């Protein structure tokens, strides 16, 4: 790991810990990096619901604040992922289980399946899982209506 990434990780970790202390939560944040994304994991506490927020909105806001602080302080690494009490990890696992049924349905029917609107992180999970299972995907819609369409893989038949 290079020195710039290590400095960004330490800055992000301390910044989030300081931010949490304003809410009366003095805790040690676990910080690592996965490629060029700084992963910050807040352990489970009595403030889980508050820190996660409705559908993870507060977590996404914390990510934005920490990322902005990194940018404003000249760090090269500014992509941040904040997870509180493994909420995102558990949500991704649940989404993968649900996606297995969707993949099966598309394979059995041979038709496209329009999924419900999802945030970008959830759409990435679906795109990855579908490609691993031989399906094609496409995102459609704008803003909060953006959703994934699962499709059977098109055979590489020659067209004239």
N, C-alpha and C positions, 0 to 999 in steps of 0.2 A: 504494500500500500504506500502510495507516495505521500510526501510531507504535506502537500496542499490538501489532499483528501483528509488526512488525519487531522489537520487544523480545522477543516470545515466540520468534521464529525464532532470534535470537541466543542467548537463554538455552538453548533446546533443543540448538542446535549445540554450544555450549560444554559443556553437561552431558554429551552423548553422547561428545564428544572426551575429556573428563575420565574418564568411565566406561571407555572403551576403553584409556586409558593405564594403568589398573590391570591390564590384561591384557598390558601391554608393547607396546601398539600406539599409536604416536604418529603419527596421520594427520590430515589435514584432511578434515572431513566437509562435503559439499556440501549446503547448506540453501536451500530455496525454500518457497513456499506455493502450493497449488492450492486456490482458494476459501478455505475455512477449515481446511484440513488442512496441517500443517507436514510437508514432505517432506524427510527426511534420508537422504542417499545416502553410504554408506561405500564407498570405492574397494576394488578387488580387492587382497587381500594374502595372505600365507601363512596367515592365520587365517580364511579364508573359511568353511571347513567348521565350525569351532568357533563362529563368530559367527552362522552361519545356523542350525545345529542340525538335528535330525531334523525333516524336513518344515517347516522354518522356525520351529520352536518358540522357539529362542533369539532370533531376530529379533523375534517377537511379544512376548517378555518384555522385550526392550530398549525396544520401543514403549511397553509398559505402564509401565515405570520412568520413562521420559522424560515421558510424559503425566502421571503421578502427581506428578512433580517440578514440572511447570508448574502443576498445580492447587494444590499445596501452597504455591506461591510467588505465588498470586493472579493468575496470567495468565488472561485471558479466552479465549485460544485454547489448547486443550489436546488437540485431535485430532492425532495424530502417526502418520506412516508411515515406518518405517525399512526401507531396502533395502540389502542387502550385495551388492556386486559384480553389481548388476542382476539378482539372483536372482528377485525378484518380477516384474520386467519380462519376463524370459525365460519364466518359468512361465506368466504371463498369455498370452503369445504362443502357447506350446505348447497351453494350454487352449483358446484361440480356434480353433486349427487342428483340435483334436479335436472341438470343439463344432460345427464346420461339418459334419462327418460325421453328428453326432447330428441336426442340423437337417434335413439331407437325408433321413435315415432317417424322421423324423416326417412330413415332407412326402410321401414316397413311400408310406408305409404308412397314413397317416391316423390312426394310433393314438398313444396317449400313451406316453412313454418315461420310466421312472424311472431317474435317474442315480445314481451312487454317492454316498455321503455326502461333503460338502465343507465347508470352512470358509466363513465369511461373505463374505470377499473373493472367493473363487472362485465362490460362488453369484451374487454381484453381476455378475461377468463374464458368466456364462451368461444371467442374466435380461436383461442389456443386449443381448447378441448375438441372443438369441432374438426379442426385440421388434423389433430392426432387420430381422429376417428374416421378420416376419409371424407369429410363433408366440406362444402364450400360455405363461406359466410360473407355477409355484406351488411354494413351499417346503413340504415336509412333514417330519414327525418332530421329535424333540427332541434337543438336545445334539449329541453326536458322530454321531448317526444322521440329522441333518437333511440333506435332499437336495432337489434340484430335480426337478420333473416337467415335461417338455416336452410341450405339447399343440398340436394344430392349432388355428388361430384359429377361433373360433365365429363364423359369419356372423350379422349382425344381423337375423335373421329374426324376424318378429313372432310371438309366441306368444299363444294364446288361452286 
